[in-house]
Amino acid sequence: MGAVRGVRAGISWLSAPTPAVRRWRALNGDKTLRLDYDLSTQSTVWDVGGFEGQWASDIVAMYGCRIHIFEPIPEFAEGIERRFARNPLITVHPVGLSSQDGTAVAAVAGDASSHHRRGDRSVKIKLRAAEAIMDELGCERIDLMKVNIEGAEYDLLDHMIAQGMISRVRDLQVQFHAFVPRAVERTNAVRASLEATHYLTYRYDFMWENWRLRDSGSDGAAQLPSSELSR
């Protein structure tokens, strides 16, 4: 299969796919697990790290739900806005979600763009505090929140957990990134904190994993035993 190229498609720092990557590809996880949710036209979805908007396009086509896309790289945000200009169900926010309002410099590198990396081309991006955005949008509940923000997921999730905001998210679909210092340690710390409010429904290390709110009305007994979780 060759090396994994794009970070948002996998893990760019590897020279060859890991067992988790191979298992993910074998089940076509991008078109199965990442899209299979109990959503309806009344649902609210947040796509944090929209890139070109393909995941949001798939979700809105399947469920007809309301989607907020957060994409801080200006050219990507503009492209998503053009793509969904005639779709009233999708709103594009040209900002990155963070623990506080501010700005950062991000390296532009396609689907691996990140303000945790350095590159040949950089842009200034705007960051907004997740809590403030939730309040501004009046989001008491987020039915599905996808997070793929190239290393910034740790600070964002730490903040949401510390502030109790994570309990407003029914399903959290997240990709952790291994190029961040102490990535394994930080990933495990976030997972340990999430266990207080959510349970794991699938896990493919440094690919994708999903956490479901314990009091969401879903059957908590459906949680996979740790021995059966794909890693």
C-alpha positions in Angstrom: 0.0 0.0 0.0 3.0 2.3 0.4 3.6 5.0 2.9 0.7 6.9 4.5 0.9 10.4 3.0 -1.8 12.9 4.3 -2.1 13.2 8.1 -5.8 13.7 7.8 -6.0 10.4 5.9 -3.6 8.7 8.4 -0.2 9.3 9.8 2.3 11.1 7.6 5.4 10.4 9.7 5.2 6.7 9.2 7.3 5.0 6.4 4.7 2.2 6.2 1.1 1.7 7.4 0.7 0.5 11.0 -1.6 -2.5 11.8 -4.3 0.0 12.8 -4.0 1.8 9.5 -4.2 -1.5 7.6 -7.3 -2.6 9.5 -8.9 0.8 9.0 -8.3 0.6 5.2 -9.6 -3.0 5.1 -13.0 -2.1 6.5 -13.0 1.2 4.5 -13.5 3.1 7.7 -13.8 6.5 6.1 -17.0 5.4 4.4 -18.3 3.2 7.2 -17.5 3.9 10.8 -16.9 7.7 10.3 -20.4 8.1 8.7 -22.5 5.6 10.7 -24.3 7.6 13.4 -27.8 8.0 14.8 -28.5 11.4 13.2 -31.6 13.1 11.8 -32.7 16.4 10.3 -32.9 17.8 13.9 -29.3 17.0 14.6 -26.4 19.4 15.0 -22.9 18.4 13.8 -19.6 20.2 14.2 -16.9 19.6 11.7 -13.7 20.9 13.4 -11.0 20.9 10.8 -13.0 21.0 7.6 -10.3 21.1 4.9 -12.2 20.6 1.7 -15.6 19.7 3.3 -15.9 16.2 2.0 -16.9 14.6 5.3 -19.5 17.3 5.9 -20.8 16.7 2.4 -21.2 13.0 3.1 -22.9 13.6 6.5 -25.4 16.2 5.2 -26.3 14.1 2.2 -27.0 11.1 4.4 -28.9 12.8 7.3 -29.9 16.3 6.2 -28.7 17.7 9.5 -27.3 21.1 10.5 -23.5 21.4 10.2 -21.0 24.0 11.4 -17.6 23.7 9.8 -14.6 25.3 11.4 -11.6 25.7 9.2 -8.9 28.4 10.0 -6.8 28.2 6.8 -8.3 31.0 4.7 -8.0 29.4 1.3 -9.6 26.2 2.6 -12.4 28.1 4.3 -13.1 30.1 1.2 -13.2 26.9 -0.9 -15.7 25.3 1.5 -17.8 28.4 1.4 -18.0 28.3 -2.4 -18.7 24.6 -2.3 -21.7 24.9 0.0 -22.9 28.4 -0.9 -26.3 27.2 -1.9 -26.7 24.8 1.0 -28.5 26.5 3.9 -27.7 23.6 6.2 -24.0 24.2 6.3 -22.3 27.2 7.9 -18.6 27.8 7.5 -16.6 29.5 10.3 -13.1 30.6 9.1 -11.6 30.1 12.5 -9.9 27.3 14.5 -11.4 26.1 17.8 -9.1 26.5 20.8 -9.1 27.1 24.5 -9.1 30.8 24.1 -9.4 33.6 21.5 -6.2 34.6 19.6 -4.2 34.1 16.5 -1.5 31.7 15.4 0.8 31.1 12.4 0.0 27.9 10.5 2.0 26.0 7.9 0.0 25.4 4.8 0.5 21.8 3.5 -2.8 20.5 2.1 -4.5 18.2 4.5 -1.5 18.3 6.9 -1.8 22.1 7.4 -1.2 22.9 11.1 -0.1 25.6 13.5 1.9 22.9 15.3 4.2 22.5 12.3 6.6 24.5 10.2 6.6 24.7 6.4 7.6 26.6 3.4 4.4 28.6 3.3 2.6 30.0 6.3 -0.5 32.1 7.0 -1.9 33.8 10.0 -5.1 32.2 11.4 -7.7 33.2 13.8 -8.6 31.1 16.9 -11.8 31.2 18.9 -12.5 29.8 22.3 -14.8 26.8 21.9 -16.9 27.8 24.9 -17.6 31.2 23.4 -18.6 29.7 20.0 -20.9 27.3 21.7 -22.7 30.1 23.5 -22.8 32.4 20.5 -24.4 29.6 18.4 -26.7 28.6 21.2 -25.6 25.0 21.0 -26.8 23.2 24.1 -26.1 19.9 22.5 -23.8 18.7 19.7 -24.9 15.4 18.3 -21.6 14.7 16.6 -18.3 16.5 16.8 -15.5 15.5 14.4 -12.1 16.8 15.4 -9.1 16.6 13.0 -6.9 19.6 13.6 -3.3 18.4 13.2 -2.0 18.4 16.8 -4.3 21.1 18.2 -6.8 18.5 19.4 -5.0 18.0 22.7 -5.4 21.6 23.9 -8.9 21.8 22.6 -10.1 18.6 24.3 -8.3 19.3 27.5 -10.1 22.6 27.7 -13.5 21.2 26.8 -13.1 18.5 29.4 -11.9 20.9 32.1 -14.8 23.2 31.5 -17.4 20.5 31.4 -18.3 21.3 27.8 -17.5 17.8 26.6 -20.8 16.6 28.3 -22.7 18.6 25.6 -21.2 16.4 22.9 -23.0 13.1 22.2 -20.5 11.6 19.8 -16.9 12.7 19.6 -15.0 11.5 16.5 -11.3 12.4 16.9 -8.0 11.8 15.2 -5.0 12.1 17.5 -1.6 13.0 15.9 1.6 11.4 16.9 4.0 14.1 15.8 3.1 16.2 18.8 5.6 15.9 21.7 4.5 13.3 24.3 1.7 12.3 21.9 1.1 8.9 23.4 1.1 10.2 27.0 -1.2 13.1 26.1 -3.5 10.8 24.1 -3.9 8.4 27.0 -4.5 11.3 29.4 -7.3 12.6 27.2 -8.8 9.1 26.9 -8.7 8.7 30.7 -10.5 11.9 31.2 -13.1 11.1 28.6 -14.0 7.9 30.3 -15.7 9.9 33.1 -18.4 11.0 30.6 -18.1 8.9 27.5 -17.4 5.4 26.4 -15.4 4.2 23.5 -17.2 2.7 20.5 -14.2 2.1 18.2 -10.5 2.9 18.3 -7.7 2.7 15.6 -4.7 4.3 17.2 -3.6 7.6 15.6 -6.3 7.0 12.9 -9.8 7.5 14.2 -11.7 6.7 17.4 -15.2 7.6 18.6 -16.4 8.4 22.1 -20.2 8.3 23.0 -21.8 10.2 25.9 -22.8 7.7 28.6 -26.2 9.3 29.2 -27.0 9.8 25.5 -29.8 7.2 25.5 -27.6 4.8 23.6 -27.0 1.4 25.1 -23.8 1.7 27.2 -23.6 -2.0 27.2 -22.7 -1.8 23.5 -19.2 -0.5 24.5 -16.6 -2.8 23.0 -14.4 -4.7 25.5 -10.9 -3.3 25.6 -9.6 -6.7 24.4 -11.6 -6.3 21.2 -10.8 -2.7 20.3 -8.8 -2.4 17.1 -5.5 -0.7 17.8 
